[in-house]
Structure formats: structure tokens, C-alpha cells
Amino acid sequence: MKSTDSDARYWATSALAKIPNKQAGEILAALLADNDATVQQCAALALAGNPQENAMDDLLSQLSNPSSQMRRLAGNALIALGDKAILGLHKTLEDGVEIARIETVRALAHIGDQRSITLLFQLLDQDSTIVKYWAEEGLDRLGIGMKFFSPN
């Protein structure tokens, strides 16, 4: 992991993804800040396949990454954490970092935790069509979606 060769770090990260323990999660979390984007992405992908709660804060910070691909991979890893990520995702929305909003709401929609109901309803009033879409999707997944017209 300390190699100057980013390709070597990438493959080491890929191998580390197969080790489901806390120490591996800590190393993967640290690799989210690697100076090579492919290593960062590999670490996020590894954390999606092997969720590590101790990487949550690092994943949440990646929701503000300038790269939309990195934000999506971090969102997927947070979805894999499930209900353990809910409070952190709520805080991310409250902090108001605009670039993180879409991926944060998408993660909340996929997790489908009832603690997000009030927040998802509040997001229906947002200007962003994508944020509204994911808020509606989350409410639908929770069985709380609204239906105004019946096809019959």
C-alpha cells in the first residue's frame, strides 16, 4: 500500500477487498484518500462488496468528491452498510453540501429505513428534480408513495 506505483496499490487494494475484518476496513478507508483516482475507486468498490462500518466517515466525505463516479461508488458502499449509515447520511444532508445531496438521497432511498421518512418528505420541496425523484423513490420503497390517479 505504500508503493509509489499506483498500479501496485490498485492490485493490493483489490486483494484487500477479500479480507472481511476491521483492519482491512481501516486500510481501505485510508485508501479513499489515495492520490490516484483508480485506487480510490477500487477502495470504494471494495467497501461496497465488503461493508466496513469503520469506513463510514471516510465514505461520507467522499459524497462531496468532485468525481461523480467516486460519489456513486461511495454511495453504493454506504448503501451496503444499510441502516448503520442512516444517521451519517442525515447529517450530510443537514450540512447542506450541494454536490453531496443527490447521492445522499439516493443512498437513503435504497436503504429504505423508516427513520428517513420525515426527511424524504421534506426533500419533495427541493428545486432539484433528481433530489425529488430519489425522495419519491425512497418513499415508494417504504410503501408511502402517493398515487393520485388509478389507471382503471
C-alpha positions as YAML, in Angstrom:
chain: A
units: angstrom
residues:
- id: 1
  name: MET
  ca: [0.00, 0.00, 0.00]
- id: 2
  name: LYS
  ca: [2.98, 2.31, 0.42]
- id: 3
  name: SER
  ca: [4.34, 1.68, -3.06]
- id: 4
  name: THR
  ca: [4.93, 4.66, -5.31]
- id: 5
  name: ASP
  ca: [3.47, 2.57, -8.14]
- id: 6
  name: SER
  ca: [-0.26, 3.29, -8.28]
- id: 7
  name: ASP
  ca: [-0.85, 0.07, -10.24]
- id: 8
  name: ALA
  ca: [0.67, -1.95, -7.39]
- id: 9
  name: ARG
  ca: [-1.52, -0.07, -4.87]
- id: 10
  name: TYR
  ca: [-4.58, -0.74, -7.04]
- id: 11
  name: TRP
  ca: [-3.98, -4.51, -7.11]
- id: 12
  name: ALA
  ca: [-3.15, -4.61, -3.40]
- id: 13
  name: THR
  ca: [-6.41, -2.76, -2.74]
- id: 14
  name: SER
  ca: [-8.27, -5.25, -4.89]
- id: 15
  name: ALA
  ca: [-6.78, -8.15, -2.92]
- id: 16
  name: LEU
  ca: [-7.51, -6.44, 0.38]
- id: 17
  name: ALA
  ca: [-11.18, -6.28, -0.61]
- id: 18
  name: LYS
  ca: [-11.41, -10.02, 0.02]
- id: 19
  name: ILE
  ca: [-10.42, -9.73, 3.70]
- id: 20
  name: PRO
  ca: [-13.51, -9.10, 5.83]
- id: 21
  name: ASN
  ca: [-12.05, -7.65, 9.02]
- id: 22
  name: LYS
  ca: [-11.77, -4.32, 10.80]
- id: 23
  name: GLN
  ca: [-8.11, -3.76, 9.98]
- id: 24
  name: ALA
  ca: [-8.78, -4.26, 6.26]
- id: 25
  name: GLY
  ca: [-11.65, -1.78, 6.52]
- id: 26
  name: GLU
  ca: [-9.36, 0.80, 8.11]
- id: 27
  name: ILE
  ca: [-6.80, 0.42, 5.33]
- id: 28
  name: LEU
  ca: [-9.50, 0.61, 2.64]
- id: 29
  name: ALA
  ca: [-10.92, 3.75, 4.30]
- id: 30
  name: ALA
  ca: [-7.48, 5.35, 4.21]
- id: 31
  name: LEU
  ca: [-7.15, 4.44, 0.53]
- id: 32
  name: LEU
  ca: [-10.23, 6.51, -0.26]
- id: 33
  name: ALA
  ca: [-7.83, 9.47, 0.03]
- id: 34
  name: ASP
  ca: [-5.11, 7.94, -2.17]
- id: 35
  name: ASN
  ca: [-3.58, 10.35, -4.70]
- id: 36
  name: ASP
  ca: [-4.63, 8.06, -7.57]
- id: 37
  name: ALA
  ca: [-8.32, 8.10, -8.56]
- id: 38
  name: THR
  ca: [-8.34, 4.44, -9.63]
- id: 39
  name: VAL
  ca: [-7.05, 3.36, -6.21]
- id: 40
  name: GLN
  ca: [-9.74, 5.50, -4.53]
- id: 41
  name: GLN
  ca: [-12.42, 3.96, -6.73]
- id: 42
  name: CYS
  ca: [-11.13, 0.45, -6.11]
- id: 43
  name: ALA
  ca: [-11.26, 1.07, -2.35]
- id: 44
  name: ALA
  ca: [-14.85, 2.34, -2.56]
- id: 45
  name: LEU
  ca: [-15.86, -0.62, -4.69]
- id: 46
  name: ALA
  ca: [-14.19, -2.95, -2.20]
- id: 47
  name: LEU
  ca: [-16.12, -1.34, 0.66]
- id: 48
  name: ALA
  ca: [-19.39, -1.82, -1.25]
- id: 49
  name: GLY
  ca: [-18.68, -5.53, -1.56]
- id: 50
  name: ASN
  ca: [-17.26, -5.87, 1.93]
- id: 51
  name: PRO
  ca: [-19.01, -3.22, 4.08]
- id: 52
  name: GLN
  ca: [-16.94, -1.88, 6.96]
- id: 53
  name: GLU
  ca: [-18.64, 0.37, 9.48]
- id: 54
  name: ASN
  ca: [-15.32, 1.91, 10.50]
- id: 55
  name: ALA
  ca: [-15.01, 3.36, 6.96]
- id: 56
  name: MET
  ca: [-18.31, 5.23, 7.17]
- id: 57
  name: ASP
  ca: [-16.94, 8.72, 7.90]
- id: 58
  name: ASP
  ca: [-14.46, 8.44, 5.04]
- id: 59
  name: LEU
  ca: [-17.23, 7.27, 2.70]
- id: 60
  name: LEU
  ca: [-19.50, 10.11, 3.78]
- id: 61
  name: SER
  ca: [-16.75, 12.62, 2.99]
- id: 62
  name: GLN
  ca: [-16.46, 11.11, -0.50]
- id: 63
  name: LEU
  ca: [-20.05, 12.16, -1.22]
- id: 64
  name: SER
  ca: [-18.56, 15.63, -1.83]
- id: 65
  name: ASN
  ca: [-15.85, 14.36, -4.18]
- id: 66
  name: PRO
  ca: [-15.69, 16.30, -7.47]
- id: 67
  name: SER
  ca: [-15.85, 12.99, -9.37]
- id: 68
  name: SER
  ca: [-19.42, 11.80, -9.93]
- id: 69
  name: GLN
  ca: [-18.11, 8.25, -10.29]
- id: 70
  name: MET
  ca: [-16.42, 8.41, -6.89]
- id: 71
  name: ARG
  ca: [-19.57, 9.85, -5.31]
- id: 72
  name: ARG
  ca: [-21.60, 6.97, -6.80]
- id: 73
  name: LEU
  ca: [-19.16, 4.32, -5.57]
- id: 74
  name: ALA
  ca: [-19.12, 5.85, -2.08]
- id: 75
  name: GLY
  ca: [-22.93, 5.93, -2.15]
- id: 76
  name: ASN
  ca: [-23.00, 2.25, -3.07]
- id: 77
  name: ALA
  ca: [-20.68, 1.41, -0.18]
- id: 78
  name: LEU
  ca: [-22.93, 3.37, 2.20]
- id: 79
  name: ILE
  ca: [-25.98, 1.53, 0.85]
- id: 80
  name: ALA
  ca: [-24.15, -1.72, 1.60]
- id: 81
  name: LEU
  ca: [-23.79, -0.55, 5.22]
- id: 82
  name: GLY
  ca: [-27.56, -0.25, 5.38]
- id: 83
  name: ASP
  ca: [-29.20, 1.20, 8.46]
- id: 84
  name: LYS
  ca: [-25.80, 1.81, 10.09]
- id: 85
  name: ALA
  ca: [-25.27, 4.66, 7.60]
- id: 86
  name: ILE
  ca: [-28.61, 6.43, 8.15]
- id: 87
  name: LEU
  ca: [-27.57, 8.96, 10.80]
- id: 88
  name: GLY
  ca: [-24.43, 9.91, 8.88]
- id: 89
  name: LEU
  ca: [-26.43, 10.35, 5.68]
- id: 90
  name: HIS
  ca: [-28.96, 12.53, 7.52]
- id: 91
  name: LYS
  ca: [-26.11, 14.68, 8.86]
- id: 92
  name: THR
  ca: [-24.63, 15.00, 5.37]
- id: 93
  name: LEU
  ca: [-27.94, 16.41, 4.14]
- id: 94
  name: GLU
  ca: [-28.22, 18.77, 7.11]
- id: 95
  name: ASP
  ca: [-24.70, 20.10, 6.44]
- id: 96
  name: GLY
  ca: [-26.01, 21.28, 3.09]
- id: 97
  name: VAL
  ca: [-23.12, 20.38, 0.79]
- id: 98
  name: GLU
  ca: [-24.93, 20.70, -2.53]
- id: 99
  name: ILE
  ca: [-22.75, 18.31, -4.53]
- id: 100
  name: ALA
  ca: [-23.45, 15.53, -1.99]
- id: 101
  name: ARG
  ca: [-27.24, 15.86, -1.95]
- id: 102
  name: ILE
  ca: [-28.17, 13.65, -4.90]
- id: 103
  name: GLU
  ca: [-26.02, 10.70, -3.90]
- id: 104
  name: THR
  ca: [-27.04, 11.04, -0.27]
- id: 105
  name: VAL
  ca: [-30.75, 10.93, -1.10]
- id: 106
  name: ARG
  ca: [-30.16, 8.03, -3.50]
- id: 107
  name: ALA
  ca: [-28.47, 6.10, -0.70]
- id: 108
  name: LEU
  ca: [-31.32, 6.86, 1.70]
- id: 109
  name: ALA
  ca: [-33.84, 5.70, -0.92]
- id: 110
  name: HIS
  ca: [-32.03, 2.40, -1.42]
- id: 111
  name: ILE
  ca: [-31.56, 1.72, 2.27]
- id: 112
  name: GLY
  ca: [-35.26, 2.26, 2.97]
- id: 113
  name: ASP
  ca: [-35.07, 2.97, 6.68]
- id: 114
  name: GLN
  ca: [-38.20, 4.40, 8.33]
- id: 115
  name: ARG
  ca: [-36.12, 6.98, 10.21]
- id: 116
  name: SER
  ca: [-35.73, 8.77, 6.86]
- id: 117
  name: ILE
  ca: [-39.44, 9.25, 6.16]
- id: 118
  name: THR
  ca: [-39.73, 12.80, 7.50]
- id: 119
  name: LEU
  ca: [-36.54, 13.87, 5.77]
- id: 120
  name: LEU
  ca: [-37.62, 12.34, 2.45]
- id: 121
  name: PHE
  ca: [-40.95, 14.19, 2.66]
- id: 122
  name: GLN
  ca: [-39.08, 17.46, 3.28]
- id: 123
  name: LEU
  ca: [-36.94, 16.83, 0.20]
- id: 124
  name: LEU
  ca: [-40.01, 16.72, -2.03]
- id: 125
  name: ASP
  ca: [-39.99, 20.55, -1.88]
- id: 126
  name: GLN
  ca: [-36.46, 20.87, -3.30]
- id: 127
  name: ASP
  ca: [-35.70, 22.61, -6.58]
- id: 128
  name: SER
  ca: [-33.64, 19.68, -7.85]
- id: 129
  name: THR
  ca: [-35.65, 17.25, -9.96]
- id: 130
  name: ILE
  ca: [-33.16, 14.48, -9.23]
- id: 131
  name: VAL
  ca: [-33.36, 15.02, -5.46]
- id: 132
  name: LYS
  ca: [-37.16, 14.94, -5.69]
- id: 133
  name: TYR
  ca: [-37.02, 11.77, -7.78]
- id: 134
  name: TRP
  ca: [-34.90, 9.93, -5.20]
- id: 135
  name: ALA
  ca: [-37.03, 11.24, -2.33]
- id: 136
  name: GLU
  ca: [-40.15, 9.89, -4.07]
- id: 137
  name: GLU
  ca: [-38.38, 6.63, -4.86]
- id: 138
  name: GLY
  ca: [-37.40, 6.25, -1.21]
- id: 139
  name: LEU
  ca: [-40.94, 6.88, -0.05]
- id: 140
  name: ASP
  ca: [-42.28, 4.40, -2.62]
- id: 141
  name: ARG
  ca: [-39.83, 1.75, -1.42]
- id: 142
  name: LEU
  ca: [-41.06, 2.34, 2.11]
- id: 143
  name: GLY
  ca: [-44.66, 1.90, 0.93]
- id: 144
  name: ILE
  ca: [-45.53, 5.54, 1.48]
- id: 145
  name: GLY
  ca: [-45.63, 6.74, -2.12]
- id: 146
  name: MET
  ca: [-48.58, 8.81, -3.28]
- id: 147
  name: LYS
  ca: [-50.92, 7.75, -6.04]
- id: 148
  name: PHE
  ca: [-53.29, 10.38, -7.36]
- id: 149
  name: PHE
  ca: [-54.83, 8.59, -10.32]
- id: 150
  name: SER
  ca: [-55.83, 5.00, -10.80]
- id: 151
  name: PRO
  ca: [-55.39, 3.52, -14.28]
- id: 152
  name: ASN
  ca: [-58.79, 1.80, -14.00]
...
